[in-house]
Amino acid sequence: MTAQPTLPFRAVFRYPLGSLALAYGASAVGALCTLGLVRFAQLAAPVAWLLTGVGGLFLVYFVRTVCRQLTHIEVDEAGVRAKGPLGAAIRWENLRLLRLDYYSTRADREGGWMELKLGDAQRSIRIDSDLEGFARLVEFAAGEAARLNLALDASTAANLEALRR
């Protein structure tokens, strides 16, 4: 078992704008293209409805990206808090769930991202690996889970090991 990583009294983690730029660009281009076609082209009604729905999904993706940019994660000895539009707080003593998932974007599992899910009895916080200091945050949360003797599933244990390499 590794020693518990230390954090300052309070650590703040943010999503860097650089990691959000692609999401901003893709959502803006997608919304403009689909909704632009609906607005300026003579389309059959079913096609117009379909493109309107797709454009709406791009707008939802844009709003989700704005929420991520406005959210920061605070960690201290008491717990973890997501501060922002969709905020939540979990005290370490109430931690009941730590799950670390890996989502591959390629068949050889070389590309992809990780998502940390922390939860208590009422709420959960999801944090993806684009967050600056993600590995440090995961190690600290895993140390708190170990201190509480929280059982981790096999996938989470394997992903923790992969993150440590």
Secondary structure, 3 states (H helix, E strand, C coil): CCCCCCCCCEEEEECCHHHHHHHHHHHHHHHHHHHHHHHHCCCCHHHHHHHHHHHHHHHHHHHHHHHHHHCEEEEECCEEEEECCCCEEEEHHHCCEEEEEEEECCCCCCCEEEEEEEECCCCEEEEECCCCCHHHHHHHHHHHHHHCCCCCCHHHHHHHHHHHC
